[in-house]
Amino acid sequence: MRALLVLGCALALLAPVARAAPATVLSITYVEDSARPSKPLRWTLRCDPLGGTHPRRAGVCRELARLGWQAFRPPSPTTACAELYGGPQVALVTGRVQGRRVWVRLSRVDGCQIARWGRVPSLLPPGGVR
């Protein structure tokens, strides 16, 4: 009987840990024009529970739940990137996505970086539009 009680207590303590989803907590710093420094926009984001200062928290959290940390993966070194210039905007995204650490500098300097910028559409202003 005592063994069952100990087992029951152990399972009760471990159950919330097993059900807890890995945390998504990010800090986002956005600069409109990297060539002409101005006051950056700074947002925070927390998913599950939803929180932070980001203006589109729910949309970003839905997209990150679907894409995971791989939304921020860099292009393959063997990828040929189109020589397109999307604008001077730059963003720094740091924190954790589904428990995995991320530190990413996003820009719009070529086709690959523009695609990377747009993987999580709700995260950043599209093409610098606030």
C-alpha positions as CSV (number, residue, x, y, z in Angstrom):
1,M,0.0,0.0,0.0
2,R,2.8,2.4,0.9
3,A,4.5,1.7,-2.5
4,L,1.3,2.6,-4.3
5,L,1.1,5.9,-2.3
6,V,4.7,6.7,-3.2
7,L,4.1,5.9,-6.8
8,G,0.9,8.0,-6.9
9,C,2.7,11.0,-5.4
10,A,5.6,10.6,-7.9
11,L,3.2,10.5,-10.9
12,A,1.3,13.5,-9.6
13,L,4.5,15.5,-9.3
14,L,5.8,14.4,-12.7
15,A,2.5,14.8,-14.6
16,P,2.7,18.6,-14.9
17,V,6.3,18.4,-16.2
18,A,5.3,15.9,-18.8
19,R,2.4,18.1,-20.1
20,A,4.3,21.4,-20.0
21,A,5.1,22.7,-23.5
22,P,8.5,24.1,-24.1
23,A,8.5,27.9,-23.6
24,T,8.5,30.5,-26.3
25,V,9.8,33.8,-25.0
26,L,11.3,36.4,-27.4
27,S,12.7,39.9,-27.5
28,I,12.5,41.6,-30.8
29,T,14.3,44.8,-31.7
30,Y,13.4,46.4,-35.1
31,V,15.3,49.2,-36.8
32,E,13.6,50.9,-39.8
33,D,16.8,52.0,-41.5
34,S,20.1,50.5,-40.5
35,A,22.1,53.2,-42.4
36,R,20.4,56.0,-40.5
37,P,20.1,54.9,-36.9
38,S,16.9,55.9,-35.2
39,K,15.1,54.9,-32.1
40,P,14.4,51.1,-32.5
41,L,11.1,49.5,-31.8
42,R,11.4,46.9,-29.0
43,W,8.8,44.2,-28.3
44,T,8.6,41.2,-26.1
45,L,6.6,38.1,-26.8
46,R,5.5,35.2,-24.6
47,C,3.4,32.3,-25.8
48,D,1.4,29.9,-23.6
49,P,0.4,31.9,-21.7
50,L,0.1,34.7,-24.2
51,G,1.9,37.9,-23.1
52,G,4.4,40.6,-23.9
53,T,4.3,43.9,-25.7
54,H,4.2,42.7,-29.4
55,P,1.2,44.2,-31.2
56,R,0.3,40.9,-32.9
57,R,1.0,38.4,-30.1
58,A,-1.6,35.8,-31.0
59,G,-0.7,35.6,-34.7
60,V,3.0,35.3,-34.0
61,C,2.4,32.6,-31.4
62,R,0.2,30.6,-33.8
63,E,2.9,30.8,-36.5
64,L,5.7,29.9,-34.2
65,A,3.7,26.9,-32.8
66,R,3.3,25.7,-36.4
67,L,6.9,26.5,-37.6
68,G,9.0,26.1,-34.4
69,W,12.5,27.4,-34.1
70,Q,13.2,26.4,-37.7
71,A,11.4,29.5,-38.8
72,F,14.7,31.3,-38.0
73,R,17.1,28.9,-39.7
74,P,19.5,30.5,-42.1
75,P,19.6,29.6,-45.8
76,S,21.8,26.7,-46.8
77,P,25.4,27.7,-47.7
78,T,24.8,26.1,-51.1
79,T,21.7,28.2,-51.9
80,A,22.1,30.8,-54.5
81,C,20.3,33.9,-53.3
82,A,18.7,36.4,-55.8
83,E,20.3,39.8,-55.8
84,L,17.2,41.6,-54.7
85,Y,17.2,44.5,-52.2
86,G,14.2,44.6,-50.0
87,G,15.1,47.6,-47.9
88,P,17.3,48.8,-45.1
89,Q,15.3,47.3,-42.2
90,V,17.0,45.1,-39.7
91,A,15.7,43.1,-36.7
92,L,17.3,41.2,-33.9
93,V,15.3,38.3,-32.4
94,T,16.6,36.6,-29.3
95,G,15.2,34.2,-26.7
96,R,13.6,30.8,-26.9
97,V,11.1,29.2,-29.3
98,Q,9.5,26.0,-28.0
99,G,12.4,25.7,-25.5
100,R,15.2,26.1,-28.1
101,R,17.5,29.1,-27.9
102,V,17.5,31.5,-30.9
103,W,19.6,34.5,-31.7
104,V,18.9,35.8,-35.2
105,R,19.7,39.0,-37.1
106,L,17.2,39.5,-39.9
107,S,17.6,41.8,-42.8
108,R,16.2,42.4,-46.3
109,V,19.5,42.5,-48.3
110,D,18.9,39.7,-50.7
111,G,16.3,37.2,-51.8
112,C,17.1,34.6,-49.2
113,Q,17.0,37.2,-46.4
114,I,13.8,38.6,-47.6
115,A,12.3,35.1,-47.5
116,R,13.6,34.5,-44.0
117,W,12.1,37.9,-42.9
118,G,8.7,36.8,-44.2
119,R,8.6,33.2,-42.7
120,V,6.8,34.5,-39.7
121,P,4.6,37.2,-41.2
122,S,3.2,38.5,-38.0
123,L,6.6,38.9,-36.3
124,L,7.9,42.0,-38.2
125,P,6.5,44.8,-40.2
126,P,6.3,43.8,-43.9
127,G,8.8,45.7,-45.8
128,G,9.2,48.3,-43.1
129,V,5.6,49.4,-42.9
130,R,4.8,49.9,-39.2
